[in-house]
Amino acid sequence: MNTAATFEIFLSVAPGLEATVCDEVREKGFADPVAVPGGVTFTGNWSDVWRANLELRGAGRVLARIGGFMAFHLAQLDKRSRKFAWGEVLRADVPLRVEVTCHKSKIYHAGAAAQRIETALREDFGATIMPEAAVCLKVRIDDNNVLLSVDTSGESLHKRGHKAAVGKAPMRETLAAMFLSQCGFAGQEPVVDPMCGSGTFLIEAAEIAVGLHPGRDRNFAFEQLATFDPAAWDRMRKSATPTTPPVRFYGSDRDAGAIRMSTQNAERAGVGDVITFANHAFSDLTPPEGTPGLVIVNPPYGGRIGNKKLLFGLYAALGQVLKERFAGWRVGIVTSDRGLAKATGLTFLPQGPSVAHGGLKVTLFRTEPLR
């Protein structure tokens, strides 16, 4: 595969965030993205694959569609796998694993299909198959069409590479960034999180404001492919020009351990100097001086932490603090329970789709500036 040639690129996305990530992909200058169930597709080359991994905040993985063929039975799958030009993308000296899914096809046994492809890769390409390999060949057999993709990310992209500590019910970085986007945050206003946990919302907001690429501190599976150009990648990774943002970010939590954790995470991410963390309950929350901005919070919601009955009082008290002290500020509350959101007494804008998060469906409840 010519490194300048274009092919389909698929971004896996938390269900419910497809449209938001599609907007991000378009804003980042990738060509004609299309939101599809569970992801976003666009056409690009290997340079676009690297840049998507480096720059996109909402995608979970970046899959490169490297080719495909029809196969109606296992012998045909075996034969066509042996003829495929694996060496244009894969390296024989780098171990890989194969994952197969089958849907509405004559070949219906994913395990048997994976075995045939693995054997072809071993015998005709010289590959080493290892179940824990960083490079993953994803094979989807759908209506007898065998679609071959390489997961170019490796670890999920929410793992930015600088967070060592997480709290009890962490918000994934990919979700936090897209919820900030849905609240209209673009890096030009202060953000307050009164239950900041491990600091995810604030670190994402600060990185956006400073102009840091989310993937700057980690490795990717594409570095192990035959299409990789280390010099070009090095130039791309160093292309960001960080700036001093016009605003600061503020996190608080009643748990002293959470504040230690979020402070360390922010320092590792290189944004510790633009975030102020404080150890106190939200009842002691006051707005920072200066122009209003966004209060965003992911309070406990019973499905994961604690007893839901006790939470209605918590949400009511949070709503009261915000209404009394945060005139002019917009609010975003992420919760799995509409009743809890309603308990705040805040007036919410129409909600977008719910988003899959840790076995639950969570929704972002947004307000206009409070009066």
N, C-alpha and C positions, 0 to 999 in steps of 0.2 A: 504494500500500500504506500503510494507516494505521500510523503509527509505534508505536501501542499494540497493534495487531493481532498475534496470535501465528502462528508458522509453524515449520516444522521447521528446526532448526539442526544441522549436521553438523560434528563435529570430526574432522579427519584425525589419525591416531595411528600411531606406528611399530608395525608388526605385532608382536604379542606383548605389547603394553602396554595393550590395549583395556580389560581388566578393572580395571587399576590407575587409568587415567585416569577410567573410569566412577565409581570410588570417589571420586576427587578432585572430579569434577563434582557428585556428590551432597553431599559435605562442604561445598562452596561454596554450596549452597542452590539449585542449578538444579533445575527440576522433572523428576522421573521420567526420568533418563538411562538409555539402553539401549546396552550394548556390542554392536557389530556388526563384522564383519570389516573391519579397517582403520580403525576409528573408533568414535565414540560419537555417538548422536543424542539430542536432547531438544527440547522445544517451548518457544519463548520469543518475545520481541519484540526490537526493535532495541536497547533498553537492555541486554538480556541478551547480545546479540552483542558490544556494546562491553565489557561486564564480563568475558565469556569471554576476549576478547583480552587484556584488562588483567591478569586474576587467575590464569588457569589456567597451571600450570607444565608440564603433560604434553602438551598439544595442539600439533600442528604447524601447523594452520590452522583457521580458523573459516569455514565456508561457510553462507551464508543461502540456504535454498531459497525462491526468490521466485515460483515458479509453474511451470506446465507445460501440455502439451496432447498429444493424439495426432497423429501424422503418419505416413502410410504411403508417401509419396513426396515428392520434393524440391519439387514445385509446392505441395503442401499445407503443407510446412514453411515455404516462402517466404510464403504467404498468412497463415498463423497467426502467424508472426513479425512481420508488418507490423501485425497487429491487437493485439499484446501491449502492455500499458500500461507500457512501459519507463520513462516519466517518473516513475512512482511511486517508483522506486528509483535509477535512473541519472540522471546529469546530462549533457545534450547537450554542454556545454562542457568536459567532462572526457574525455580520450581513453580508450579501452578496447581490450582484445583479447578474442578469442573462442577458446575451446578446446573441441573436440568429441570425444567418444568414442561409438562405435556398438557395440551388442551385441545379437545375435539380433533384428535389425530389418530391415525391407524397405529402409530407408535404411542402406546399409552403408559408404558412402564418407565418412569423417569430413571430409576436405578439401572435398568438394563441399557438404556440409551447412554447414560453417563459412562458406563463401563466400556461401551463400544468406542465412544469418542476418546476416552482416556487411553485405550489400547492403541488407537490410531496415532495419537499424539506421541505415545512412548515409542512405538515401533517405526513410524515413518518420519517423525520429526526429532526424536531423541529427547523428548521432554521428561522431566521428573515430576510425577504427580504426588503432591503432598496435601493432606487434608487441612493443614493449618497455613498453607502458602498465602503470601500477601497478594499475589496476582490471581484473580478469579475470572475464569471464562464462564460467562452465563449463557446458557443455551435455552431458548424458548421454542418449543415445537408446537405451533399453533396452526390448526387446519392443514397439517402435513408440511407446513413451511418451517424450515429450521433457521431460526434467526440467531446469529452469533454476536455476542457483545463482550467487551472486556470492561470490567469494573476498574476504572482508572484512579479511583480515590483511595482504595485500601480501607482504612478505618473510616467510619462514618464522618462526614464533614462537620457535624456538630462538635466533634472533638478538635478544637482549634489548636491544641498543642501547648497551651499555657495554663490550663486550670488543673491544679493538683487536687484541690479539695472541693467537695460538693456536699450540700446539705441533704436533708432527709427526703425531700421530694423536688429534685432539681428541675428547673425549666431548661429544656434543651436550647442551646444557643441559636439554632436555626429557627425555632419557634419564636424565641424572644425577639430576634431581629425582625421577623416578619410582623409580629404584633406591634412593634415600634413603628414599622412602616405603615401599618393599617391605621395607627393613631396620627399619621401625618408627620412623624418625626423625620427630619432630614439633616440633623446635626447642628441646627442654628438656635436651639433653645435649651434651657435647663431641664433636667429630668430628675424627679424625686421618686425613690422607691422606699416606702416606709416598712417593708417586710422583706429586706433585700436578700436574705439567705446567703448564698455563695456569690452574689453580686452580678448575676448573669445579665439582667436588663441594663444595668449601669455600665458594665464593661462593654457590651455591644454598642450602647449609645455613645460612649466615649470614643471607641474605635472609629465609629462612623464620623464623629465630629472631627477627630484628629486626622482621618484619612488613611487609616491602616488597613491593609488587606487581611481578611479573616484567616487565610491559610498560610500566613507568612512564617509561622513557627513550627511547621510540621512537615513530614514527608508524605509522599503519595505513591500509589502503586505504579503510576505512569512512568516513574523514574526507573522502573525495572523493565521497560518495554524497548523493543528494537527501534521504535520511532522517536525515542527521547534524544533531545539535543541539550546537553548540560549547559553550554555557554548561552544559548538562547533563553533557557529557563532561568539562569542566573540573572540575566539582564531584565527579564520580565519580573522576577521576584523583587528586584531592587527598584522597580519603576515608580513605586509610590513616593509621593512627596508629602510627608506628614507636616501638618500645620498646628499652630497653637489655637485651640478653639476659642470662640468668643464667649463661651459659657462654661459653667461647671456642672457637676453631677453629684447628687446627694443620696446616700443610702443610710438607712438606719434599721436596727433590729433589736428586739429585747434580749436576744441571745448573744452573750459576749463571744461565744465560740464562733457564731456566724460572722460577727464583725471581724474577728481575727482572720477567719478563712477568706472572706471577701476582700479584705485589705491585701492579703498575700496574693490572691488571684489577680487583682488589679495591678499590683506591682509587677508580677510575672508577665502580664500582658502589655506592660509599658505605658499604662494609663493611670497609674497610681497618683500622679501629680495633678490630675484634673477631677478626681473623685474624692469627696469628703465622706467618710464613714463615721457613724456615731452609734453608741450603744444605749438605746432607750426604747421604751414602748411607743407605739404610734400615738397614744394619748398625749405624749409630750411633743408631738410633731409641730413644727412651725415652718412656714414657707421661707426659703432663702430670700435675701434682699435682691432687688432687681426685677426684671420683667418676668411675668408668669410664663410657664411652659407646660410640661406634661407630668402628671403623677401617674405612674404605672405600677401595678402591684399584682402579685400572684398569691393571694391569701390561702390559708389551708381550706380544703373543701371536703373534709370528711371521708371521701373515698379512699384517701391515703392516710390521713393524719387525724386521729382524734374522733370525738363524738360530734356528729353533725348538729345535734340540738344545741350544743354550747356555741356553735358557730354563728347562729342567727344574731345573738347579742354582739358578737365581735364585728360582724359586718355592719350592723346598725351603728355601733360606736365609730367605726371607720368612716362611714358616710357622714355622720354628724361632725367629726373633726374636719373633714374635707369641705363640707358646706360652710362651716363657721369661719375657717381660716384661709381657704384657698380660692378666693374669688378671682376670676380671670384665668384660672388654670383648667386645662382639659384633664379628664381622668380616663384611664384604661384599667379595667379590672378583669383578670383572667380567672374564670372559675368553671367548674363542671355543673354547677347547680343554679338554674335561673332564679329559684326562690331565694338563695343566698344573695345574689346580685340585687334582687328587688329589695331585700332587707336594708340595703344601704340608704334607701330613700332618694337615690339620685335618679335623674331622668336620662335614659339612655337613647342613643341613636339606634336605628334599625341594625340588628346584628348580622354579621356575615355568617358563613358556614361554620359549624363546629369543626374542631381539629383533633385528630387522634393524638393522644399524649399519654404514654405509659399505661395503656389499657383502658383509659378513660376518654371521653369526648369533652374537650374544654372549649369554651366560647369566650371571645373578647367582647366585653361590654364597654362601649365608649360614650363619653359625654361631649357636649359642646362646652366652651369655656363656662365655668360655674359663675353664677350671678349672686 
